[in-house]
């Protein structure tokens, strides 16, 4: 689960990229088409940061659950 949730987050962004009317994927695409480089990179860094935070939080959950069932 720790590895699947950040990948699912990335899949959601890619899904928004190709077929949504709103979301982070569309924001990245719009910034890329309009040459708004600062917005593009800030959105990409935000997505990476959110994915990393989710990964770390699930690592803590895994550690707590692992201690409980040992």
PEPECOR-V807052 format. One record per helix or strand of 2 or more residues. SS is the DSSP state (2 for helix, 1 for strand). FROM is the first residue (numbers start at 0). TO is the last residue. If there is no record, write none. Layout:
ss->SS from->FROM to->TO
ss->SS from->FROM to->TO
This chain:
ss->2 from->1 to->18
ss->2 from->23 to->32
ss->2 from->36 to->67
